[in-house]
Amino acid sequence: MPRDLTRSNRHLKRATKSLPLGVSSNFRAWGEQTIYVERARGARLWDVDGNEYIDYRLGYGPTILGYADPRVDEAAREGMSIGGTTALSTMREVEVAERIIKMVPAAELVRFANSGTEVVMTALRLARAYTGKQSHVQVEGGFHGMSDSVLWEVGAETAEADPDLIPDGRGVAKVLHELVHIVKMNDAAQLEEVLSTNRDKIAAFITEPILGNACSIMADPQYILDARRLCDEYGVVMIVDEVKTGFRVARGGVQELMEVRADLCTYAKALANGYPISALAGREEIMRGISPEGVSQGGTYAAHPVPLAAAEKTLEILDETDTLEQIAAYGTRMQQGMSEILNHRGVPHLFSGHPSMGGLFFTDTPPRDFRDWAASDYSFYNAMAARLVELGILCEPDSREPWFISAAHDDACLSETLDKFEIAVDATLEERSDTRRRPAFSRQGTVAGKARTSGA
């Protein structure tokens, strides 16, 4: 029975009169399928029409312990006792910074802000100040927030080492394209060519070793180590963007998994179980560049006492309990169950990334870069995902967004998820009229023309 979205649709009509698209982030606008949330708890949320969902979006990853975790919310209420933002510092800043330094070897100093976008902007600013150079390199398919300097992409058909760039949306300052270079993931030779050709221009190399907006495609550990070596060789600041992977895939994040140490690293999503806070961390020599005479960084709401208190409790739980191991175990069991369903029907597939934020590819070739997503069966995924949402399994309708797992996902969630996954797969195959052969893959539009899915 289809979901009833009567109230949501009615509210959407009202909201579009006062909000562009009826929402406060482009990535929440799903047309007539736009959801307005009434409440969320644990691994589930309910919309204003009363539809219940098991949530694998988790706000694009922040809710690592589950919605309304009582331990974190109690800490946040304690943070309220300060009285709100004073645009002054509190003692808790040091305690949370010390926890991050303990968990992340690359974190020698820490600064707090409010969003991933903000700390990426500051990281690039620091790199430019430290090196005296102006441009940066980013990996194709990576997402580093909503500032003009990183909102660039390339056409899917381009194979050049340093191709022409396309702004990701109108209004991006085109003059900035001269300061951006984009390389493919897992191609160290291409990275070295760009660094060598532009050795006097490039200040920073910024990367997500697990592409949080490209189906969690994971870099080869050797590629990341090669990138580290090349950054050292060419005097480039290595920025590891851990806005999605930080404190999720391991206590020390993706740097722990790949045994690499960044010069600067950025955090946000899982830092405070959904409360708005971010952190920039890195080498003391570079971080000390933040000063009245040097690099500017600040904000009225930076290190607000409420999300700061939530971050203190969240990091304590992640650092001192086996929560991350439990999350990964659930993700592994879910993927195994999905594989059994797909294998039984002869559907080629594989999972990418980490069990706590895994991507699902309908292909039999392991993905190595963003173009592998472009060539994969994302039309099959999108059709299946739409059915899952109708059935109350909330995954992102676009295949580039991973399935995020929280500590609140339990056996009941897993059983219901797999039951409904099977229904959705069968319905999608039936629509294609032939369940005896591999689904006919079709690419819908160009990569450059397809809107990004997150950054909320």
N, C-alpha and C positions, 0 to 999 in steps of 0.2 A: 504494500500500500504506500503510495507516494507521501512524502512529508507534506504536512500542511504548513505553508509559509505565509499564510494570510496576513498575520500581524506584521511580520518582517517586511512584506511587500508594501503594506500600507505605510509603515514607518519609513521605508525607503523613499516613497513618493513625497512624504513630508520633509525628510532630511535633505533631499536634493535641492530644496528651496533655500536652505541655509548653509549647506556644506557641499563643496564640489564632490560629485559622485555620491553624495550622501554619507560619506565616511571621512575619517581624519588621516587616512593613509591610502594611497592608490592601490596597495596590495590587498586591501580588505574589500574592494569593490568587485563583486561577482555578479553584477547585473541583477536579474530577478532571483538569483540564488544567494544574494547577499544575506549573511546571517547577523543578527543582532543578539548578543549574549545577555541572558538574564542573570545567570550565576554559574560558577564553576567550582568544583571540589574534587580533590584527588586526581584521578585520570579522566574525569568526565566533566562535560559542560552541558548546559541546557539553554536553548534559545528562547526568545520571547513567545514563541508559539508552543513551547513545552516539549519540543523535540530533544531527545537525549542523545549524546554522542560520546563514544570513547575517543579521546583526543590524542592524535599522533602528530599534531602541529605544535602544540604546547607553546603557542605564541611565537613560533619560529625558534623554539629551543630553550627559552629561559626557565621554564617551569620544571626544573630537573627533579625536585622533590614531590611535585604534585601541587595542584591548586589548593590554596588556603591551608598550607601546611601549618598546623597549630604552633609548632616550635618557632618557625620563622615569623609568623604573624604576632606571636607574643613578644618576640624581640623587637619587631617594628613598633609595636605599641609602646614599648619601653623607650624607643627612640623618639617617640612623640613627646615625651616628657621634657625634652630640651625646649620645646615651644615653637619649632619650625626653623626655617632658614634664618640665620643671623648674618650671613656673609662673613662669618668668622669661623675659626676652626674649633673642633672638639677633640677630646682626648682619644676618642674611639678611632680616629683616622690612623693613628700610629699603630694601634692594635691590629686593624685589618690589613694595613700595609705590611706589617711584620708577618702576618699569616701568609700573605701572598709570596713574600720573599722566602719563607720557609718551604712553600710548595713548588715554587718555580725557580730553578737555579739561575736562569737568565735575569731574574728580577733583583737587581741590586738597589734600585730606588723605584718608588711608585708615585703616581699622581692620579687623582680621581676626577672623573667628569660624569656626564649623564647618559651618554649614548656611544655606541660604536663609532658612529660618524665622527664625533668630536675627537676621540682619542686617535683615530686614524689621521685626521687633519693635523693634530699636534705631532704625531710621529713623523709625518712627512716634513713638517716645518722644522723639527729638530734635526732631521737628516740633512736638510738643505743648509741649515746654520752650521752644523758640525763639519760638513764636507766643503762648503763654499760652492757647491754645484746646485743646479736647479731642477733637473728632470728626474723621472723615476721609471722603473720597469715594473709592470704587473703581469700576472699570468692570465691568459685567456680563460674566461669562465669564472674568474674570481669576482667576488663582490665585496667592496670595502666601504659601503655606506653611501650617503647621498650628497657628498660634496662634489663640486664640478671637477675637481682635479682627478677624480677616479671614475667618473661616469663615462667611460669609453669602452668600445668593443670593436670587433672586426667582423667582416663578412665571413660566412662559413666556408666559402670557396677559396679564400685566399690562403696561399701556402708560403708567402714571403716571410723572411726572418723578422722584418720590422715593417708590417704593412700599414697602409692608410687606415686611419681610425674613424669610427662613426660615433658621434655623441649619443649617449643613451637617453634620448628624449630631447625635446625642444628646450631652448633657453640655456643649455650648457654653454659656457663661454668658449667659443671655438678657438680663441687665441691660445687656450691652454693645451690644445692637441700637440703643439710643438714640444711640450714638456713631458709627454707620455709615450712610452714604448710598451708594446704588448708582445709576449712570447707564449709559445705553447708549453703546457705542463710536460714534464718528463723528457725534455729535449735540452740537455745541458749544452750541447754544441750550439744550438740556436741562441741560448742565453749568452754564451761566451762571445758569439759573433756580435750581438747587440752591445754588450759591455765594451768590447774591444773597439768597435767602430765609434762609440760615443763615450770614450773613457774620460773625456774632460767635461762631460755634461751630466752624467748620471750620479745622483746623490744616494738613491735608495732602490732596493729591490724589495717589493712587498708581495707576499704570497700567503695563501691559505693552503697548507699541505693536504688538507682535506677540503675540497671545494664545496662549501656549504650551500651554494646556490647552483651547483651543477651536479646533482645526484650523488653527492659525497664521493666523487671520484678522488682517489687517494694517490698522492705522489709516491713514487718509489723512494724509499729511504735513501738510496744512493744518490738520487737526483737532488734531494735536499742537502745532502752532505757536499755534493759537487757545487751546488749553489752557494753554500757557506764558504767553500774554498775560493770560488770565483769572486764573491763579494770582498773577501780579504785581499785577493790579488789586485783587484781594480779599485780599492778604496771606496767601496759602496756599503752603505748601512743596510744590513739585512733586517727587515721588519717581518715578523711572523704574526699574521692576523689571526688571533685566536678568539675572536668575538663569539663564534659558535662552538669551537672545540674546547675552549678554555674551561677547566674544571669539570669537563664532561667526559671526554674520552680517556682521561687519566688525571690523577691529582695534579701532575705537572703539565697537563694538556698534551697537545700533539707533539710538542718538543720532547717530552718524556718518551713517547712512543718511538720517535725517530732519532732519538739520541743526538739532538742538535741543540745549539744554544744561539738564540737570536741576539742581535744587538738591541732591538726594541721589540716589544710584543704588546698586543692590544687585547682587552677583555671586556665582556659586557654580559652576554645573554644569561649564562647560568650562575653568574657571580652572586646574585641575591634572590634567586628563585622567583624572578619576575618583577621585583622592585627595580625602578629605573636608576641604574648606576653603571659606570664603566671605569676601567682603569688602564693606564699606560704604565708599562714597566720596562726596565732595561738597564744597560750598562751605566754605571755611575758617571763615567767620563762624558757620556752623551747626555744623560738626564740632567746633569748639573748645568747644562746649557739653558735650562728654564730659570730665568732670573729677571729682575727688573731691567737690567741692561741688555739682556739677551733675548731668548725666545719667550714670547707671550703665551701663557696658558692660564685659563681661569674660567669662572662662571658663577653667577649668583647662587645657583643651586648645586654646584659641585660639592660632593661629600655631604649631601643633605643628611641630617641625622637619622631619618627614618630608613631610607634604603641602605645607609651605612650599617645600621644595626642589623638589618635583615641580612646583609652580606656577611657580617661577623658570624651569625648563627649558621648560615648556609655553608660557609667554608669550614666551620668547625665540624659540621656533620659529614661533609664530603671528605675531609682530611682524616677524621678520627674513627670513622665507621666503615663497614664494607658496602656502603650504599652504591658506589660506582660499580662494584663487582656484581651486585644484584641487578642493576640496570642493564649491564652488558649481558648477563645471563638471560634475562627476559628477552632482549633483542635477538639473541642467538636462537632461543626456542621459537620465537615468532617466525624468524626467517626459515628455520628448519621446517616448521609446519606449512608455511607458504610454499616452500620448495616441493614438499610431498604432493601438495595439491596440483601444482603446475607440472611436475614431472609425470604425474598420473595421466595428464591430458596432453603430454608431449609438447608442452610450450617451452621453447628455449628461454632461459632467463639466468640471471646471476645477480648477486648483491654486491654493492660497492661501499667503501668507507668503513665505518666502525659500527658494531651492533647497537650502540646507543644513539646513532644518527645515520642509519643506513639508507642507501639508495637502491632502487629496484630497476634493473635493466631487462628489457625483453630482447635479448641477444645472447649468443653463445660465445662471444669474444670479449674478454675482459677490457673495460674501458681504460684508456691511458690519458685522455685529455678531453676537453670540452667538445671537440668535433666528433668524438665517439658517441656522445649524447645526441648530437645533431643527426647522426646516421642511424640511430637506434629506433626502436618501435615505440616512440613516445605517444603516437596516436592510440595504440592499444592501451597503454597505461592511462591516458587521459580519459578514455571511455570507461575503463574499469574503475578509476578513481571517482568519477561522477556517480557511479552506481553505489560505491562504498559509502559516500557521503549520504546518499538517499537512505541507505540501510543503517545509518548511525555510526559509521566508522569515519571519523574526521581526519582525512589526510589532505594534503595540498592537492588541488586539482591539476596542477602543473607538475610533471615528473621531475623537474629539477630540484624540488624541495625534498630533503630527506624525511624519513619517518623518525621522529624523535620519541625516545622512551623516557619515562620518569620512574621514580621509585614507587609511585602510587599505582602503576600498572600491576595487576595481580592475576591470579589464575583465572578468575572469572572474566577479566578483560581478555585474556589470551584465548580462552575457549570461544567467547562470542566473536572475537575478531576473526579467528580462523573459520568459523562457521559462515560468517558473512563474506569473508574473502572468497570462499568456495562458490557461494551464490553469485557474487559479482563476476568472477572469472567465467563461470558457465554462461551467464547472461551475455557477456561480451563476446565469447566464442560463438554463441548461438546467433548473435546479430551478424556475425561474419559468415554465417550459413554453412560452415564446414569445420567441424571440430576434429577432423581426421588429419589435417595438415597444419603446418605452421601458419599463423595468422598473416594475412597480407599486410606487409608494412607499408605505410605511406607517410611521407613527410609533409607536415602542414606549415607552409610558409618558410621563410628564411630565419636563421638564428637571429640576425640583427633586427628583424622586424617583430620579434616576439618579446613581449614585455617581461621584465624580470619579475620574480615571484615574491621576493622578500626584502627586508630592510626596514620592517615596521619598527 
